[in-house]
Amino acid sequence: MGRGGVTGRLFGVGVGPGDPDLITLKALKVLQGADMIAYPAPETGPSLARAIAAPHIPEGREEFAIRMPMLVNRFPATEVYDQAAERIATALDHGRSVAVLCEGDPFFYGSFMYLFGRLADRHPVEVIPGVSSLMACAAALSAPLSARNDVLIVLPAPLDDAVLEARLGLADAVAIVKIGRHFERIRTLLERTGLAEDARYVERATMDNQRVLALSAVDEKAVPYFSMILVHRRGRAWI
């Protein structure tokens, strides 16, 4: 424990979808006051979460890059999160505050949840919500997600076609996430179910290299992980 037996506080900080200006005021305050700033990063190269938060990180702050494999069959990387949790716990036990950055929102497909599960029963934790990719993509596409009593479903693209098609049939509005290499399969499915005409595609929403394209104009060989398709059965939610 830290001085006087007081443990440090752990913060899960949502840094938003890409535009540094979309970080909340509360997240900004946490970043400016934390003793240590940790963030997920690939095995080599820079961290996207850190890049988003970069303008708001004070100079000289201790940083901890949690480097992990980005291969689907090795995620979540249990041993990496185990080791990261122990390093963070050591800092907390010494009374230091730790802010863990998370792209988008920490609890919406966010990597922070794996640290939360390892540390929340031992240390005080506060989660700072962030602007999620779902809201960012809707804004970028000028496509409201849902209205009135619409049922909105979020579907990860890696799901099997049969599962995707069944879930599509239950919803008024759909957000298809984690598209990447699954794009062509998703496009074919939307065409088969008659939803392609009302589908909208965006990649890297709010980032400098954001692109909004018609499904027919997307090169299936160059679709990034940070892409999304929004579909509404009425075409426009307000109709």
C-alpha positions as CSV (number, residue, x, y, z in Angstrom):
1,M,0.0,0.0,0.0
2,G,1.0,3.6,-0.5
3,R,1.7,6.2,2.2
4,G,-0.8,5.7,5.1
5,G,-2.0,2.5,3.6
6,V,-3.9,4.3,0.8
7,T,-4.0,2.6,-2.6
8,G,-3.8,4.6,-5.8
9,R,-6.8,4.9,-8.1
10,L,-7.1,3.2,-11.4
11,F,-8.8,5.0,-14.3
12,G,-10.1,3.5,-17.5
13,V,-10.1,6.4,-19.8
14,G,-12.1,6.4,-23.1
15,V,-10.1,8.6,-25.5
16,G,-12.8,8.6,-28.3
17,P,-12.7,7.3,-31.8
18,G,-9.7,9.3,-33.2
19,D,-10.1,13.0,-33.1
20,P,-8.2,14.3,-30.0
21,D,-10.8,17.1,-29.6
22,L,-13.4,14.4,-28.8
23,I,-11.8,13.5,-25.5
24,T,-14.1,14.5,-22.6
25,L,-13.2,17.2,-20.1
26,K,-13.2,14.6,-17.4
27,A,-10.8,12.4,-19.3
28,L,-8.6,15.5,-19.9
29,K,-8.4,16.1,-16.1
30,V,-7.5,12.5,-15.4
31,L,-4.7,12.5,-18.0
32,Q,-3.3,15.7,-16.6
33,G,-3.3,14.4,-13.0
34,A,-2.3,10.7,-13.4
35,D,1.0,9.5,-12.1
36,M,1.3,6.8,-14.8
37,I,-0.4,6.5,-18.2
38,A,-0.7,3.1,-19.7
39,Y,-2.1,2.1,-23.1
40,P,-2.5,-0.9,-25.4
41,A,0.0,-1.1,-28.3
42,P,0.9,-3.6,-31.0
43,E,4.0,-5.8,-30.5
44,T,5.9,-3.3,-32.6
45,G,5.1,0.3,-33.5
46,P,3.0,3.1,-32.0
47,S,-0.2,2.9,-30.0
48,L,-3.3,4.4,-31.6
49,A,-4.8,5.2,-28.2
50,R,-1.7,7.0,-27.2
51,A,-1.6,8.9,-30.5
52,I,-5.2,10.1,-29.9
53,A,-4.4,11.3,-26.4
54,A,-1.0,12.7,-27.2
55,P,-1.9,16.4,-27.2
56,H,-3.2,16.0,-23.7
57,I,-0.4,14.0,-22.1
58,P,1.9,16.2,-19.9
59,E,5.6,16.0,-20.6
60,G,7.6,13.8,-18.3
61,R,4.7,11.5,-17.3
62,E,5.6,7.9,-16.8
63,E,4.2,5.7,-19.5
64,F,3.6,2.0,-19.9
65,A,2.9,0.5,-23.3
66,I,1.0,-2.8,-23.0
67,R,2.3,-4.6,-26.0
68,M,0.2,-7.4,-27.2
69,P,-0.4,-9.6,-30.3
70,M,-3.1,-8.3,-32.6
71,L,-3.9,-11.7,-34.1
72,V,-7.6,-12.8,-33.6
73,N,-6.7,-16.3,-32.5
74,R,-4.4,-14.9,-29.8
75,F,-6.7,-12.2,-28.4
76,P,-7.3,-11.4,-25.6
77,A,-3.7,-12.2,-24.7
78,T,-4.2,-13.6,-21.2
79,E,-0.5,-13.6,-20.2
80,V,0.0,-10.1,-21.4
81,Y,-3.0,-8.8,-19.4
82,D,-1.8,-10.8,-16.4
83,Q,1.6,-9.2,-16.5
84,A,0.2,-5.7,-17.2
85,A,-2.2,-6.0,-14.3
86,E,0.6,-6.9,-11.9
87,R,2.7,-3.9,-13.0
88,I,-0.2,-1.6,-12.6
89,A,-1.1,-3.1,-9.3
90,T,2.4,-2.4,-8.0
91,A,2.0,1.2,-8.9
92,L,-1.4,1.4,-7.2
93,D,-0.1,-0.3,-4.1
94,H,2.5,2.5,-3.9
95,G,-0.3,5.1,-3.8
96,R,0.1,6.1,-7.5
97,S,-2.8,6.9,-9.8
98,V,-2.8,5.1,-13.2
99,A,-4.8,6.1,-16.3
100,V,-5.3,3.3,-18.8
101,L,-6.2,4.7,-22.3
102,C,-8.8,2.9,-24.4
103,E,-9.9,3.8,-27.9
104,G,-13.5,4.7,-28.0
105,D,-15.2,3.7,-24.8
106,P,-13.7,1.4,-22.2
107,F,-16.7,-0.8,-21.9
108,F,-17.8,-0.9,-25.6
109,Y,-15.6,-3.7,-27.0
110,G,-12.8,-1.9,-25.1
111,S,-9.5,-3.6,-24.1
112,F,-9.6,-2.0,-20.7
113,M,-12.3,-4.5,-19.5
114,Y,-9.6,-7.2,-19.3
115,L,-7.6,-5.1,-16.9
116,F,-10.8,-4.2,-15.0
117,G,-11.6,-7.8,-14.5
118,R,-8.2,-8.4,-13.0
119,L,-7.9,-5.4,-10.7
120,A,-11.4,-4.1,-9.7
121,D,-11.7,-6.4,-6.7
122,R,-8.3,-5.2,-5.3
123,H,-8.2,-1.5,-6.1
124,P,-10.6,1.5,-6.6
125,V,-11.4,1.9,-10.2
126,E,-13.2,4.7,-12.1
127,V,-14.3,4.3,-15.7
128,I,-14.4,7.5,-17.8
129,P,-16.8,7.0,-20.7
130,G,-15.6,8.0,-24.1
131,V,-17.3,8.8,-27.4
132,S,-17.7,5.4,-29.0
133,S,-17.1,4.5,-32.7
134,L,-20.8,3.8,-33.0
135,M,-21.7,7.5,-32.4
136,A,-18.7,8.8,-34.3
137,C,-19.7,6.8,-37.4
138,A,-23.3,7.9,-37.2
139,A,-22.2,11.5,-37.1
140,A,-19.7,11.0,-40.0
141,L,-22.4,9.4,-42.1
142,S,-25.1,11.9,-41.2
143,A,-27.1,8.8,-40.4
144,P,-29.1,8.8,-37.1
145,L,-28.8,5.3,-35.6
146,S,-32.4,4.8,-34.4
147,A,-35.6,6.6,-33.4
148,R,-38.7,6.0,-31.4
149,N,-39.1,2.3,-30.7
150,D,-36.5,1.1,-33.2
151,V,-34.5,-2.0,-32.2
152,L,-30.8,-1.3,-32.8
153,I,-28.4,-4.3,-33.0
154,V,-24.6,-4.2,-33.0
155,L,-23.2,-7.1,-35.0
156,P,-19.5,-8.1,-35.1
157,A,-18.6,-9.0,-38.7
158,P,-16.7,-12.2,-37.8
159,L,-20.0,-13.9,-36.9
160,D,-21.1,-16.7,-39.2
161,D,-23.4,-15.8,-42.1
162,A,-26.4,-17.7,-40.7
163,V,-26.1,-15.8,-37.3
164,L,-25.7,-12.5,-39.0
165,E,-28.7,-13.0,-41.3
166,A,-30.9,-14.1,-38.4
167,R,-30.0,-11.1,-36.3
168,L,-30.4,-8.7,-39.3
169,G,-34.0,-10.0,-39.6
170,L,-34.7,-8.9,-36.0
171,A,-33.5,-5.3,-36.2
172,D,-34.8,-2.0,-37.5
173,A,-31.3,-0.6,-37.4
174,V,-27.9,-2.4,-37.5
175,A,-24.3,-1.4,-36.9
176,I,-21.8,-3.9,-38.3
177,V,-18.4,-3.6,-36.7
178,K,-14.9,-5.2,-36.9
179,I,-15.3,-5.5,-40.7
180,G,-11.8,-5.6,-42.0
181,R,-11.2,-8.8,-44.1
182,H,-14.9,-9.7,-43.8
183,F,-16.2,-6.9,-46.0
184,E,-16.9,-8.8,-49.2
185,R,-18.9,-11.4,-47.3
186,I,-20.9,-8.7,-45.5
187,R,-21.6,-6.9,-48.7
188,T,-22.8,-10.1,-50.3
189,L,-25.1,-10.8,-47.3
190,L,-26.6,-7.3,-47.4
191,E,-27.3,-7.6,-51.1
192,R,-28.9,-11.0,-50.6
193,T,-31.2,-9.7,-47.8
194,G,-32.1,-6.5,-49.7
195,L,-30.4,-4.2,-47.3
196,A,-27.5,-3.0,-49.3
197,E,-29.3,0.0,-50.7
198,D,-29.8,1.4,-47.2
199,A,-26.3,0.6,-46.0
200,R,-23.7,3.2,-45.4
201,Y,-19.9,2.6,-45.0
202,V,-17.3,4.7,-43.1
203,E,-13.7,3.9,-42.2
204,R,-11.5,5.7,-39.6
205,A,-14.3,8.0,-38.5
206,T,-13.2,11.4,-37.1
207,M,-9.5,10.7,-38.1
208,D,-7.7,12.8,-40.6
209,N,-7.9,9.9,-43.1
210,Q,-11.7,9.3,-42.6
211,R,-13.5,8.0,-45.7
212,V,-17.2,7.6,-46.5
213,L,-18.0,5.4,-49.4
214,A,-20.8,3.6,-51.2
215,L,-20.6,-0.2,-50.6
216,S,-20.0,-0.6,-54.4
217,A,-17.0,1.7,-54.2
218,V,-15.2,-0.1,-51.4
219,D,-12.1,-2.2,-52.3
220,E,-12.6,-5.3,-50.2
221,K,-8.8,-5.9,-50.1
222,A,-8.1,-2.6,-48.3
223,V,-10.8,-2.4,-45.6
224,P,-9.3,-1.5,-42.2
225,Y,-10.4,-2.9,-38.9
226,F,-11.6,0.6,-38.0
227,S,-14.6,0.5,-40.3
228,M,-18.3,0.2,-39.9
229,I,-21.5,-0.3,-41.9
230,L,-24.8,1.3,-40.6
231,V,-28.1,0.0,-41.9
232,H,-31.6,1.3,-41.3
233,R,-34.6,-0.5,-42.8
234,R,-36.5,2.8,-43.4
235,G,-33.4,4.3,-45.0
236,R,-33.6,7.3,-42.7
237,A,-34.4,6.9,-39.0
238,W,-36.7,9.9,-38.9
239,I,-39.1,8.6,-41.6
